[in-house]
């Protein structure tokens, strides 16, 4: 992962630890910040073409996101990729059944394969 992505995660995590204490909320906050500018591709984080929310959970933000509302895709940028781009990534990962999947299903399958 790029040094800037690592720095973003560490800086946000440290700030969140100061605010919330060490634990799950600090980690979630750091990943939410990272996912605003970076996308998980295979086993690393890659800078997105445009900053912004990557999935329904990051788009809602706040209390609702902390309660787990809205789906998340493990760092896969649902909003920043076209269906064709997600399909190509799914093809490279050899995701079965990809030809009949919609965009959301492709993002979900890619996230599972990358875990």
N, C-alpha and C positions, 0 to 999 in steps of 0.2 A: 504494500500500500504506500502511496506517496507520503512523504514526510509531513506535508501540510495536513493530510487527513489524520495522521497520528497525533499531530499537535492539536488539531481541533478537538479530537476526542478527549485527550488528556486535559486540556484547558477547561473544557466544559464539565468534564467529570470532577475535576478538583473544585470548581466553583459549586457544583451540585452537592458535593460532599460537605462543603462548608454550610450550605443551606439546609440540606435534608439529612445529612449523616451518611456514612458508608452504607451501601446496600443497593437493593433493586432499583429504587427510584433514581439514584444517582447514575446508575448504568443506563436506565431507560432515557434519562435526560441527555446523556452524552451521545447515545446512538441516534436520538431524534435530531440533535444538532448536526451530527455527521451526515445523516441521510438527507438533510436539506441541500447539501452541496456535493455529496458523493453517492455512488451506487455500488452495491456489491456485485462484482462480476467474477464468477468462478470463486477463487479463494482470496481475492483482494478487493480493495475499495478503489474505484476509479472516479475521477472528477466528472460531474454531469455537465452537459452542454449549457443547461440553464438551471439556476438555483430554484428551489421550490419544493413543495410537498411531493413525496413519492408514492403515497398511498392514502386511502381514505382516513386511516387513523391519524396520520400526520397532518392531513388537511383540517381535521376537526380541532386537534390540539386540546390543551387545557385539561380540565377535570374529566371531560367525557373520554378523552384519549387515555388518561390515567386509569379510568374504570375499565378500559379494554374495549370501548366502543369503536367501531370501524375496523375493517380488516387491514392487516399489515402483511407484507410479502418478504420478510427477511432481508431487507435492503435492496430488493429488486424495484426499480423505478417504474411503476405501472403507468404513471402520468407522463413521464418523459420519454417513453419508448412507443413506437408504433407497434401494431399487432405483428407486422412483418418482421420487425427487429426482434421482438420477443420470440417469434416462431423460429428465426434463424438461431438464436441462442439455445432454444429448446432442441433444435436439430443437432447442434454441436454437442449437447449434453445427452443426446439419444433418449429424449423423453418419449415414452410410448404413448400413442394416441394423440399426438400433438396436432395432427391435421384436422381433427374435429373439435379442437379446443377454441374457446373465445379468448380474448385478450387477458381477462382476469384469470382464467384457468391456466393459461400459459405462464403468467407471472407466479402463480401459486406453485405450479410444477417445477419451475426453475428454482424457486426458493427452496423447495424440498430437496432437489438434486444437489444444490450448493451447500447444504448443511453438513 
